[in-house]
Amino acid sequence: MSNLTFSVTGESSSATKFIGHTRQFKVIIDEPETLGGTDDFPNPVEYILAGFAGCINVVGHVVAKELGFAINSLKIEVHGDLNPERFLGHSNKERAGFKSIKLHLIPDTEASIETLTKWLQIVEERCPVKDNLQNNTPISIAVEKEYNVSKS
């Protein structure tokens, strides 16, 4: 199978709010009031955690099917700790991102603990979001200044 490309395009609607579009979906990102936002939508790091949980959900169900067992329901709890000092420009002592992320899975299934242990190992190995969070991914960031050319 060839590579898949995913993309989001959008625009800032305020200092804390970004409105993006991906495929036919609108994605709105905001900040809590304590960080200057209106608290109308999740913030960027909450979207990372939600993306991680969503990816684990998809991969978990795929792998369960491959291993021949059913997941009746799957509860997922994910927590991340980060210190906002760097992103706020107050300190460079700690990294800007999460210090740690903890994900807890609670499947409702008839599968044995041995099967679930094997399942979890495979899910962790195959989850693209976990891979991106845990490993370095080359990132290229560029800036472009818009300007108008007047016709005389």
N, C-alpha and C positions, 0 to 999 in steps of 0.2 A: 504494500500500500504506500502511496506517496505521502509526502508531508501535508498536513492540514495547516492552514493559516487562519488564525483568529484575530480579530481586530476590534478596537473601540475607537470611535471618533467622537469629539464633543467640544464643548465650550464652557468656560467659566461663566456662571451667571452672578457670582459674587465672590468675595475674598475666600469664602469657605465652601461654596456650592459649585459642583461640576455636574453638568448634564451631558451624559454620553449616550451613544447609540451603538448597539451591536446587533447585527442581523435585524430583526423586526422589533427589538426591545429597547426601551429607554432605561438607562441606569442613572440614578441620581445619587450623588455623594454629598454629604454635608458633615458638619462637625457638631459635637454637643455644645451647649451654651457655654460650658466651662472653658472651651477652646475657641470661643468667638463665633460659633455657628448658631443656627436656629434650631438645631436638634430635630429637624423634620425628616432626616434620612440617616441611614448608617454612615459611618465614616470609612475612610479607605482601609484601615486595618481591620475593621469589622467585616468588610467585604472579603479580605484575605482569609479570615477565619471561616466565614461562610463558604467561600470557594473551596477551602480545604475539606470542610465537612461534606459539602455536596459531592466533591470528587471521591472521597472515601465511600460515600453512599453508593455511587454508581459502580465503582470498581468492586466494592463489597458484594453487591448483588450479582455482578458478572461472574466473579470468582466462585460464589456460592453455587451458582448454576453449573459452572464447570466441575465443581467438586461433588455435585449431585445432592445438594441439600437446599431446603427452602428457608428463607428468612421471612417470617411472618410480619415482623416489624423491626426497625432498627433505630434506636435512640442514639443520638450522637451529641456529646457535649465537648466543646472545644474552648479553651481559655488561653490567652496569650498575655504575657507581662511585658510592658515596655515602659521605659522612662522617657517622658516627653521633653526633658531638658535640652537635648541636642536639636531636635526639630524646631524648638522654640528659640534656639540661639542662645540659651543660657549657659550651656556647658558643652565641652567636647569630651568629657571623661568617659561617657558610655556611648555605645552605638545607638543609632537612631531607631533601629528596628527592634523586633521582639527579642527579649532576652531568652525566652523559652516559650514553647507552645505545648500544651498538653491536650491530647484528644482521647476521649473515653467512649468506647462503644458498648452498647447494651443491646445485643440482638435477642429477639424472641425467636428461638429455633429449637428443633429437636436434635440438632447436631451435638456430638460429644465434645468435651473440652479439648480432646486431642485434635479433632477435626477443626475446631475453632482456632486453635493455636496455629495449625498449618494454614488455614484461611487467612488469619491476620498477617502472617509472614508474607504470603503472596500479595495480599492487598497493599501492604506497605511497599513492597518492591515495585508494584505496577501503578501506583497512584501518581499521575503527572504533577499534581499540585504539591504533594509531599516532596517529590524530586526537585521541583523548583525552589521550594522553601529550604531544603537541606543542602543543595549543591549550588555552586556558582553557575550562573547563566550569563553568557555575554550580553551586555546591555549597551545600546548605543543611544545617546540622547543628544539632540541637536536643537538649536534655536534658529528661528527665521524671523526677520523683521519685515512686517508688512509695510508697504509704502505705495503711495499713489503717484503716478506720472501724469502731470497735467499737460494737456495739449494746447499749444499756443496757436 
